[in-house]
Amino acid sequence: MPELKLEIQLLHDRVLVQLTPEEGERRSSGGIVIPATAQMAKRLSWGDVLGVGTSVRHVKVSDRVLFNPEDQMEVEIQGRTYLVIRERDVHAIASERTEHGTGLYL
């Protein structure tokens, strides 16, 4: 008997995010190399939106969002880890839509 596959639909204001792979070491604006193991202040992360709930108003699938990964809930789906966050916990959106942008680009 074939395995039944169920599609995941997010509810309310929830957003399903996959963390963007972090680059190992980073460089400061002055050119100093910062190793991946260096302790940093609380750091926000970028992630790719894979799904949105029915009440989400500003975030769309395929947007990149900035959020705090420590305050979110993890879920494992088919061996991969994703985060489920509320839309209100998104600090910024990086997308091709430029309605109210900052002038900064990824």
N, C-alpha and C positions, 0 to 999 in steps of 0.2 A: 504494500500500500504506500503511495507517495506521501512524503512529508507535507503537512499542511503549512502554508506560509501565510502569516497574518501581517497586514500592513499596519504600521504604527501611525496613529493620528494623535497629535498633541492637542491638549485641551486648554481652554481659557487663554491666559497670557504667557504660556510657556514657549520657550525657544530651545530647540535641540542644536547643540554646537559641538563641532569637532575642533579640538585645539590645533592651531597651526603649528607645525613642527618648529621648535625653537632652533635657531642656529647655535652651534656650539659656543664659540667665543665671540664676543662683541668688541667693537672699538668705540671708545669715547669720541666726542667731537674733536678732541685734541690729538687723536691718534693712538691713545694708550689702549693696549690689548687687555680686555677683561675676560679672564677664563670663565668657562661655563660653571665651574665649581665655586666661584666667588659668591659670598653672601651679599645680597642686595637688600635694600629696603623693600617693603611690601610692593610687589610688582603686578601690574595689570597685564593681561594676556590678550592676544588676538585669537579669534577662532572663526571658523567658517560655519554659517548657518545652514543646516540641513533640513530643518522643518520648523514650522511656526503653528501656534494654536489659533483658534478661531477669533480670539479677541485681540490678537497682536495687530497694532496699527502702523508702526513705523519701520519694523524690521521685515525684510523679505528673504526668501530662500536665496542662497548664493552671496548674500552680503557678508562682509567681514566685520565682526563686532569686537569691541574692546570691553572687557569685563574682569572682575576679580575671580579667578578660578577657585580660590580657597573657600568662598562662601557658597559654592554651588553643589548640586547633587550629581554624583556620577552614576552612570548606568552602562552596563556591558551588553552589547548587542552583537551576536555572531562573532564573539571574540575580540571586538574592538570597544574601546572605552569612549563614551561621549558624556557631555555635560548637559543637564537640563537647568535652565535659568529662567527667571521671570524677565519679561521685557523691561520692567522698570530698573533692573540691575545692569542693563547695558549702558555703558558710559559714552560710547561713540560708535558710529557706523562708517565703514569705508566702502563706498560703492561708486558706480559710475553716475548715479543720480546726484547732481550738485545743486540742490535747492537752497541750502543754508550751510555751505561748507566753510572750512577754516582757511582754505588756501594751502593747506598742507596735503601731501600725497604720500601713499605708501609705495 
